[in-house]
Amino acid sequence: MTQDTSTEYVELNTFLKIKAVAPTGGRAKLAIREGSVKVNGVVETRNRRKLHAGDIIECFGAKYSVNGDVLKKFINT
């Protein structure tokens, strides 16, 4: 049986912590509020923005892709 991945997500601030882009949740939220984070090419200022597989995050000059492995961490916990 295959899981429906269309409803699986991770929040932006959590994603930044998982990828070690920000050392703490507070720093992740600050970077987002400052406008330092883009989601799919658009500046995002919502900390809890839901990210889905395939989304591209840009922060501090680096790009990150949301993939199924990151999402599985939240489905299985």
PyMOL commands that set and color helices and strands:
alter all, ss='L'
color gray80, all
select helices_A, chain A and resi 5-7+12-18+25-33+68-75
alter helices_A, ss='H'
color red, helices_A
select strands_A, chain A and resi 10-11+37-39+42-43+50-51+56-59+62-65
alter strands_A, ss='S'
color yellow, strands_A
deselect
rebuild
show_as cartoon
